[in-house]
Amino acid sequence: MRSAIEAVVLPLLALAGALLLFGVWVAVGGASPLEAWALLFKGAFGDTFSWQNTLQRAAPLMLTALAVALPARAGLVVIGGEGALVLGALGCAALPYALPALGGAEGSALVLLAGALFGSLWLALAGVLRQWRGVNETISSLLLGYIAIALFKHFVEGPLRDPASLNKPSTHALADSLRIGAITTDGLLAEVHWGLVFGLVACIAAGVWLSFTAPGFALRVVGGNARTARLVGLPTDRLIVLACALGGACAGLAGAIEVAAVHTSANASVIAGLGYTGILVSFVARHNPWAIPPVALLFGGFAAAGSLLQRRLGLPDASVLVLQGFAFVLILAAEALRGRLFELLWPRVPLVLRPVTAGNPS
C-alpha cells in the first residue's frame, strides 16, 4: 500500500517542485511567476485550439515513452528512443521509393510497419550488445541514437533527397493516399491525427501484456532479478532483446506517424527531441504503460504552451525545456526517497517508547 502511494506522491511532488523552480527562474528574468503558471495552463488546456495542440504533441510522447518503459520493466535503462524515432521516420519515407505503387489503407499500414521495423531493429541492437558483448545499454543506446541521426541526415540530404527541396533538404512527400488524416472533421479532434489513437492503444496493450500474459510476467521477473530468472529457466537473453525490440518498434512507429501525419516527408523537423522527452514521461509514470498517457498529456501541454509564453512574457519558445529539465532532475532525486517517504513524514516512535511484546524483549 505504501509503495503504491509513493508511486503517485513522489512524481507529483517532483512536478510541483519543478513548477516552483520554473517560477523562480521566470522571476529572475523579470516576469511574473503567477502569470507564467497561468499561461502554462491556458496554453495547454485553455480552449479547443490548446487542447488540439496538446493532444497532437502528446501522441508521439506516448510511444517514445514506451521505448523507455518496456526495457525498464526488464531491468534496463534504454535512452535511445530518439534514434529509433528518426530511423522510423526514415523507413516510412523510404518505403515508397522501393514500392512506388503503394497506396490506400494497405499502403499506409505498410509505411507505418516499416517505421516500426526500423526502430525495432535499431533498439534491439542495444539489447544484443548488452547480453552478448557486455556493453552497457544506457551508453550504447545513447550512442546509437547519434549514429541514427547521422544516418538520417545522410540519406535525407543525399540518396533520398527530393531535388525540389532547396533550403530544407527532405525526401519526396508521401502520396496523399499514404498519409494519416485527422480523427474527425470537426470538434475537438478535428486537428488531431490518428497517432493519438495508436499511442493510447499501444499503452493499453503494453499494460495488458505485462500484467496478464505469461511472457509479460516473465519479463517482469527478469527485471526483478535476472539471476533468479535464469535459475528458474527463463530465456533471459531473448526476453531482454524482445523488450528492447518492442520499445524500439513503438519509437519507430512514432517517427513514422510524424512523417505520415504531420510533416509528410522526412526532414530535419522530425529531429525535435521527442525521444528525449519520452524518457522524462516514462520516468514520471514510473515505467507503467497505463500511467504514460496522462503524463504524456501533461508534457504535451507544456510544449504546447511554449509559444504562448513567448508571445505574452517575451520568454524564449524553448523555455519549456527548462521546466522539463527541472522536472527530470527532481524525478531522479525523488528516487532517493523511495521507501523512505513515510519515515520522513511520520518519524518512527523511539525504541524506548515501544510497547514490550512477546519475542521482542526491547
C-alpha positions in Angstrom: 0.0 0.0 0.0 2.8 2.4 1.0 4.7 1.7 -2.3 1.5 2.4 -4.3 1.0 5.8 -2.5 4.7 6.7 -3.0 4.4 5.8 -6.7 1.8 8.6 -7.0 3.0 11.1 -4.4 6.7 11.3 -5.3 6.2 12.2 -9.0 3.6 14.8 -8.0 5.9 16.3 -5.5 8.7 16.4 -8.1 6.4 18.1 -10.7 5.3 20.6 -8.1 8.9 21.4 -7.3 9.7 21.7 -10.9 6.9 24.3 -11.4 8.1 26.1 -8.3 11.7 26.3 -9.6 10.4 27.3 -13.0 8.6 30.2 -11.4 11.8 31.3 -9.6 13.6 31.1 -13.0 10.9 33.2 -14.6 11.0 35.8 -11.7 14.8 36.1 -12.1 14.2 37.0 -15.7 11.8 39.8 -14.6 8.5 38.2 -15.4 5.6 37.2 -13.1 5.7 33.5 -11.9 1.9 33.6 -11.3 1.3 34.8 -14.9 3.7 32.2 -16.2 1.9 29.4 -14.4 -1.5 30.7 -15.6 -0.2 30.8 -19.2 1.1 27.3 -18.9 -2.3 26.1 -18.1 -4.1 28.3 -20.6 -1.7 27.3 -23.4 -2.2 23.7 -22.7 -5.8 23.3 -21.8 -7.4 26.8 -22.0 -9.5 26.3 -25.1 -10.2 23.9 -28.0 -7.2 25.1 -30.0 -5.0 24.5 -27.0 -6.4 21.0 -26.4 -5.8 20.1 -30.1 -2.2 21.3 -29.9 -1.7 19.4 -26.6 -3.2 16.1 -27.9 -1.2 16.3 -31.1 2.0 16.8 -29.2 1.2 14.1 -26.6 0.6 11.4 -29.3 4.3 10.7 -30.1 5.3 11.1 -26.4 3.2 8.0 -25.5 5.1 5.9 -28.0 8.6 7.2 -27.2 7.9 6.8 -23.5 7.1 3.1 -24.2 10.6 2.8 -25.8 12.0 3.5 -22.3 9.3 1.8 -20.2 9.3 -1.6 -21.8 13.1 -2.2 -21.4 12.9 -0.7 -17.9 10.5 -3.5 -16.9 13.3 -5.9 -17.9 15.7 -4.0 -15.7 17.3 -1.9 -18.5 17.9 1.8 -18.8 17.5 2.4 -22.5 17.5 6.1 -23.6 17.9 5.7 -27.4 14.3 6.4 -28.4 15.3 9.5 -30.4 17.4 7.3 -32.7 14.7 4.8 -33.2 12.2 7.6 -33.9 14.3 9.2 -36.6 15.0 5.8 -38.3 11.3 5.0 -38.1 10.6 8.3 -39.9 13.3 7.4 -42.5 11.9 3.9 -43.0 8.4 5.4 -43.5 9.6 7.9 -46.1 11.9 5.5 -47.9 9.5 2.6 -48.5 7.6 4.4 -51.3 11.0 4.6 -53.1 11.2 0.8 -53.2 7.5 0.3 -53.8 6.2 3.2 -55.9 2.8 1.6 -56.3 1.9 1.8 -52.7 -1.5 3.3 -51.9 -4.7 3.1 -49.9 -5.1 1.8 -46.3 -2.8 -1.1 -47.0 0.0 1.3 -48.1 -0.5 3.4 -45.0 -0.2 0.3 -42.9 3.0 -0.8 -44.7 4.8 2.6 -44.3 3.9 2.6 -40.6 5.1 -1.0 -40.2 8.3 -0.1 -42.0 8.9 2.6 -39.5 8.2 0.3 -36.6 10.6 -2.3 -38.0 13.4 0.1 -38.4 13.0 1.3 -34.8 12.7 -2.2 -33.5 15.9 -3.5 -35.1 17.8 -0.4 -34.0 17.0 -0.7 -30.3 17.2 -4.5 -30.3 20.9 -3.9 -31.2 21.3 -2.3 -27.8 19.9 -5.4 -26.1 22.1 -7.7 -28.2 25.2 -5.7 -27.3 24.3 -5.9 -23.6 23.6 -9.6 -23.5 26.4 -10.9 -25.8 29.1 -8.3 -25.5 28.5 -6.8 -22.0 28.1 -3.3 -23.3 26.1 -1.0 -21.0 22.7 -0.5 -22.6 22.4 3.1 -21.5 25.6 4.2 -23.2 25.1 2.0 -26.3 21.5 3.2 -26.8 22.5 6.8 -26.4 25.4 6.5 -28.9 23.3 4.5 -31.3 20.9 7.5 -31.2 23.6 9.8 -32.5 24.5 7.3 -35.2 20.9 7.0 -36.2 20.6 10.8 -36.6 23.8 10.9 -38.7 22.3 8.1 -41.0 19.0 10.0 -41.2 20.8 13.2 -42.3 23.0 11.3 -44.8 20.0 9.7 -46.6 17.7 12.7 -46.4 20.4 15.1 -47.7 21.9 12.6 -50.1 20.4 9.5 -51.8 16.7 10.1 -50.9 16.7 13.9 -51.2 13.9 15.5 -53.3 15.7 17.8 -55.8 12.9 20.3 -55.3 13.7 20.7 -51.6 16.3 23.5 -51.8 16.5 25.4 -48.5 15.3 22.5 -46.3 16.5 19.1 -47.6 13.8 16.4 -47.4 12.6 13.2 -49.0 9.8 13.2 -51.5 6.5 13.9 -49.9 4.3 10.9 -49.2 1.4 10.4 -51.6 -2.0 11.7 -50.3 -3.3 8.1 -50.1 -0.5 7.1 -47.7 -1.0 10.0 -45.2 -2.8 9.7 -41.9 -5.6 12.2 -41.5 -7.5 13.7 -38.6 -9.6 11.6 -36.3 -12.7 13.7 -37.0 -13.6 16.5 -39.4 -15.0 18.9 -36.7 -14.9 19.4 -33.0 -12.1 18.9 -30.5 -10.3 16.2 -32.6 -10.5 18.0 -35.9 -6.8 18.8 -35.9 -5.7 15.7 -34.0 -4.3 12.8 -36.2 -4.8 9.1 -35.6 -1.4 8.9 -34.0 -3.1 9.7 -30.7 -5.2 6.5 -31.0 -2.2 4.5 -31.9 -0.4 5.8 -28.8 -3.3 5.0 -26.5 -3.8 1.5 -27.9 -0.1 0.8 -27.6 0.0 1.9 -23.9 -3.1 -0.1 -23.1 -1.8 -3.2 -25.0 1.6 -2.9 -23.3 0.0 -2.7 -19.9 -2.2 -5.7 -20.5 0.7 -7.7 -21.9 2.9 -7.0 -18.9 0.2 -7.7 -16.3 -1.9 -10.5 -17.7 0.3 -12.7 -20.0 3.0 -15.2 -19.3 5.7 -13.5 -21.4 4.9 -10.2 -19.7 5.2 -11.8 -16.3 8.5 -13.5 -17.3 9.8 -10.1 -18.4 8.9 -8.6 -15.1 10.7 -11.5 -13.3 13.8 -10.8 -15.4 13.6 -7.1 -14.4 13.2 -8.0 -10.7 16.1 -10.4 -10.6 17.8 -11.7 -13.7 19.8 -14.3 -11.8 16.7 -15.8 -10.3 15.1 -15.8 -13.8 18.0 -17.8 -15.2 17.8 -20.3 -12.3 14.1 -21.0 -13.0 14.8 -21.5 -16.7 13.5 -18.3 -18.2 15.1 -17.3 -21.5 16.6 -14.1 -20.1 18.6 -13.1 -23.1 15.7 -13.4 -25.5 13.3 -11.5 -23.2 15.7 -8.6 -22.8 16.2 -8.3 -26.6 12.4 -8.6 -27.0 11.9 -5.7 -24.6 14.3 -3.5 -26.5 12.8 -4.5 -29.8 9.2 -3.8 -28.7 10.3 -0.4 -27.3 12.1 0.4 -30.5 9.1 -0.5 -32.5 7.0 1.9 -30.5 9.5 4.8 -31.1 9.9 3.9 -34.8 6.1 3.9 -35.1 6.1 7.4 -33.6 8.6 8.6 -36.2 6.5 7.0 -39.0 3.4 8.8 -37.7 5.3 12.1 -37.6 6.0 11.7 -41.3 2.7 10.3 -42.4 0.5 12.6 -40.3 2.5 15.8 -39.6 5.5 16.5 -41.9 4.5 14.4 -45.0 8.2 13.8 -45.6 11.4 13.0 -43.7 13.3 16.2 -42.9 15.2 17.9 -40.1 11.9 18.9 -38.4 11.5 15.2 -37.3 14.6 15.6 -35.0 12.7 17.5 -32.4 13.7 15.8 -29.2 10.5 13.7 -28.8 12.6 10.7 -27.9 14.4 12.5 -25.1 11.1 13.9 -23.7 9.8 10.4 -23.8 12.5 9.5 -21.2 11.1 12.0 -18.8 7.5 10.9 -19.4 8.4 7.3 -18.7 10.2 8.1 -15.5 7.4 10.3 -14.2 5.0 7.4 -15.0 7.4 5.1 -13.2 7.6 3.0 -16.4 3.9 2.0 -16.0 2.3 1.9 -19.5 -1.1 2.7 -18.1 0.2 5.8 -16.4 2.0 7.1 -19.5 -1.0 8.7 -21.4 -1.9 11.2 -18.7 1.8 12.1 -18.1 2.3 12.5 -21.9 -0.8 14.7 -22.0 0.8 16.9 -19.3 4.1 17.3 -21.0 2.4 17.7 -24.4 0.6 20.6 -22.8 3.8 22.1 -21.5 5.2 22.0 -25.0 2.0 23.5 -26.5 2.2 26.4 -24.1 5.7 27.4 -25.1 4.6 29.8 -27.9 2.1 31.5 -25.6 4.9 32.1 -23.0 6.9 33.6 -25.8 4.2 36.0 -27.0 2.9 37.1 -23.6 6.0 37.2 -21.5 8.8 37.5 -24.1 10.3 34.3 -22.9 12.1 32.0 -25.5 9.9 29.4 -27.0 12.3 26.8 -25.6 11.6 27.9 -22.0 9.5 24.8 -21.5 12.8 22.8 -21.9 13.9 24.5 -18.7 10.8 23.2 -17.0 11.4 19.7 -18.3 15.0 19.9 -17.1 13.9 20.8 -13.6 11.3 18.0 -13.7 13.8 15.4 -14.8 16.4 16.3 -12.1 13.7 16.3 -9.4 12.3 13.0 -10.6 15.7 11.4 -10.3 16.2 13.0 -6.9 12.8 11.7 -5.8 14.1 8.1 -6.3 16.3 8.6 -3.2 13.1 9.0 -1.1 11.6 5.8 -2.4 10.8 3.6 0.5 11.6 6.4 3.0 8.8 8.9 2.4 6.6 7.7 5.3 9.6 7.6 7.6 10.4 11.2 6.8 6.8 12.5 7.2 6.0 10.4 10.2 9.2 9.6 12.1 9.3 6.3 14.0 8.5 6.2 17.6 11.7 6.0 19.7 12.7 2.4 20.6 12.4 3.0 24.3 8.7 4.1 23.9 7.7 0.9 22.0 5.5 -1.5 23.9 7.1 -4.7 25.1 5.7 -7.7 23.2 6.5 -11.4 23.3 9.5 -12.2 21.2 10.6 -8.6 21.4 12.4 -8.0 24.7 13.2 -4.5 23.8 
